[in-house]
């Protein structure tokens, strides 16, 4: 069976109840898939085990189903690209991190948290933006091997070009250019062996044949690093669309300190799912006319 031309994903972290911003991201991905006869994938990004909340995955899936946002592939609806929970894909990330090491696009870093903090404080004192100083970037291969064999703690960092810039087309923002000098040699595998978001998201989006990445604008500054990883692996880069943040009336990022932010909060107060979906759909979109009420089916059209 041929892969649909449009494949999108909603990839939340199981850190609590579903935020209304997360519901909007899921809704926009779902609508885009349905409008284009594509596939909507749910992927659970749980590589940060310290932030995982028990029962959050089950609540997330139940909330999406309550809202009428049904996914085509994901936990409990296995397709050809599973498993759809990142903690079950560690061997895949390990294999790809090793490829980056072997091709010279990543390196082992042995810097302790104490050293990194000292570097950070020194940069702040000098009024420089805090960033890793690439201390381990060019260590001799023999030295790296000896230190690893001795059991020294290590992370893996990707190599970001020191000069130049990355330009890409965002479906919402148009042409975006970010200079490499503002980018860090990002950690892509932590000392516990778990990948960071940056490696896992690129590997998974490629292996799951994601054609369009629709996500919040907080990931816009990281997009050049993701594009580099696609290029390092020799993969086709998907199309990106970064959604604007949801803000409080005072223009700060929507947070619990200024009212309800979880879908669960509105459900408990008796709001109908149709009202919530209609409200969320208008947070960043309008039909271009005076209509204000849409069903889920009308939003697809």
Secondary structure, DSSP 4 states (H G I P E B T S, - for coil): -PPPS-EEEE----SSSPBHHHHHHHHHHHHHHHHTT-EEEE-B----GGG--TTHHHHHHHHHHHHT---SBBTTB--TT---BGGG-HHHHHHHHHHHHHTTSEEEE---HHHHHHHHHHHHHTT-------TTTT--HHHHHHHHHTT---EEEEPPPSS-EEEEEETTTEEEEEEGGG----EEE-TTSPBPHHHHHHHHHHHTT--EEEEEGGGGGGHHHHHHHHHHHT----EEEEEPPPB-TTSSBP-GGGS--BHHHHHHTT--HHHHHHHHHTSS---SSS-----HHHHH-
